């Protein structure tokens, strides 16, 4: 994998990139990309925390491992929920493993988070860093929706609902129930 070229292709045209990835059988690269970028982002967050708290140098490494494990669990949970909604609500045709692998590419926008942290550390730009993080999360949702669309062939609107809409409604409903009790 030519890392920078393929990362840029996922960011610029995720739908075309996913079609090429599925044709070539390279879906596993999504998980590799997810693990690498989560570990790198976790290492940077650990470095910031280490500098602020004065904790040992091992802290960024431990933080990178913790962030990677939590991010992988989040990816798997997100993919399972999206897969269940796509298959049972919208009659999608994809597999759970394919959904997890393609949704791993949703880490491509994490490069914006890395730039946001660099801007925060080097220039102290809180507003710019916040906006880069917002763009990162929005673009990750778009790429996740595209991944579900390509895997399940249900259309972008339905895949967006599978990735964000219906899970958000369920979470809001559960929060309302918890608030009542």
C-alpha positions in Angstrom: 0.0 0.0 0.0 1.4 3.4 -1.0 0.3 5.0 2.3 0.1 8.7 1.4 -1.5 8.1 -2.1 -4.1 5.6 -0.8 -4.9 7.7 2.2 -5.5 10.7 0.0 -7.7 8.6 -2.3 -9.9 7.5 0.6 -10.3 11.1 1.7 -11.0 12.5 -1.8 -13.1 9.8 -3.3 -14.1 7.1 -0.8 -16.7 5.4 -3.0 -14.3 4.8 -5.9 -11.5 3.8 -3.6 -13.7 1.2 -1.8 -14.8 -0.3 -5.1 -11.1 -0.7 -6.1 -10.3 -2.1 -2.7 -13.1 -4.7 -2.9 -12.2 -5.7 -6.4 -8.5 -6.3 -5.4 -9.5 -8.0 -2.1 -7.6 -5.4 0.0 -10.2 -4.8 2.7 -7.8 -5.7 5.5 -5.9 -2.5 4.8 -8.8 -0.6 6.4 -8.1 -2.3 9.7 -4.3 -1.7 9.3 -4.9 1.9 8.6 -7.3 2.2 11.6 -4.8 0.6 14.0 -1.9 2.7 12.8 -3.7 6.1 12.9 -5.3 5.4 16.2 -2.0 4.4 17.7 -0.3 7.5 16.3 -3.0 9.8 17.5 -3.0 8.1 20.9 0.8 8.5 21.0 0.4 12.2 20.3 -2.3 12.6 22.9 -0.1 10.8 25.4 2.8 13.1 24.6 0.5 16.1 25.2 -0.7 14.6 28.5 2.9 13.7 29.5 4.1 17.2 28.8 1.2 18.7 30.8 1.6 16.3 33.8 5.3 15.7 33.8 4.8 11.9 33.8 7.5 9.6 32.5 8.3 9.1 28.8 6.5 5.7 28.8 3.2 7.4 29.2 2.7 8.1 25.4 3.3 4.5 24.6 0.8 3.3 27.2 -1.6 5.9 26.0 -1.2 4.8 22.4 -2.0 1.2 23.4 -5.1 2.2 25.4 -6.4 4.5 22.7 -5.9 1.8 20.1 -7.7 -0.9 22.1 -10.6 1.5 22.9 -10.8 2.7 19.3 -10.9 -0.9 18.0 -13.7 -1.8 20.4 -15.6 1.3 19.2 -15.1 0.4 15.6 -16.3 -3.1 16.1 -19.4 -1.9 18.1 -20.1 0.8 15.4 -19.8 -1.7 12.6 -22.0 -4.3 14.4 -24.8 -1.8 14.9 -24.5 -0.4 11.4 -24.5 -4.0 10.0 -27.6 -5.0 12.0 -29.5 -1.9 10.8 -28.3 -2.3 7.2 -29.3 -6.0 7.1 -32.4 -6.1 9.1 -34.0 -2.7 8.5 -32.8 -2.0 4.9 -32.3 -5.6 3.6 -28.6 -5.1 2.9 -26.5 -7.9 1.4 -23.1 -7.4 3.0 -21.2 -9.3 5.7 -20.2 -8.2 9.1 -16.5 -8.8 8.6 -16.6 -6.8 5.3 -18.4 -4.0 7.1 -15.8 -3.9 9.9 -12.9 -4.0 7.4 -14.3 -1.3 5.2 -15.3 0.9 8.1 -11.7 0.8 9.2 -11.0 3.2 6.5 -13.0 5.8 8.4 -9.8 6.4 10.3 -8.4 8.2 7.2 -9.6 11.6 8.5 -7.7 11.1 11.7 -4.8 12.7 9.8 -6.8 16.0 10.4 -6.8 15.2 14.1 -3.0 14.8 14.0 -2.7 18.2 12.3 -5.2 19.6 14.9 -3.0 18.4 17.8 0.1 19.7 16.1 -1.5 23.1 15.6 -2.6 23.1 19.3 0.8 22.1 20.5 2.9 24.4 18.3 0.7 27.4 17.9 -1.9 27.2 20.7 -4.7 27.6 18.2 -7.8 26.3 20.0 -10.3 27.4 17.5 -8.5 26.0 14.5 -7.8 22.7 16.3 -11.5 22.4 17.3 -12.6 23.0 13.7 -10.2 20.4 12.4 -11.5 17.9 14.9 -15.1 18.7 13.9 -14.3 18.2 10.2 -12.4 15.0 11.1 -15.5 13.5 12.8 -17.9 14.6 10.1 -15.7 13.1 7.4 -15.2 9.9 9.3 -19.1 9.5 9.4 -19.2 10.2 5.6 -16.5 7.5 5.0 -18.3 5.1 7.3 -21.5 5.7 5.5 -19.8 5.1 2.1 -18.3 1.9 3.5 -21.7 0.5 4.5 -23.1 1.6 1.2 -20.4 -0.3 -0.8 -20.6 -3.4 1.4 -24.4 -3.7 1.6 -25.5 -1.9 -1.6 -28.4 -0.1 0.0 -27.7 3.5 -1.2 -26.0 6.4 0.6 -29.1 7.7 2.4 -29.9 4.4 3.9 -26.3 3.7 4.8 -26.1 7.1 6.5 -29.1 6.1 8.6 -27.4 2.8 9.4 -24.2 4.5 10.5 -25.6 7.5 12.4 -29.3 8.1 12.2 -31.0 5.0 13.7 -28.2 4.3 16.2 -28.5 8.0 17.4 -32.2 7.6 17.8 -31.7 4.5 19.8 -29.2 6.2 22.1 -31.4 9.3 22.5 -34.4 7.0 23.4 -32.3 5.1 25.9 -31.1 8.3 27.5 -34.7 9.5 27.7 -35.7 6.3 29.4 -32.8 6.5 31.9 -33.7 10.1 32.6 -37.3 9.1 33.5 -36.2 6.5 36.0 
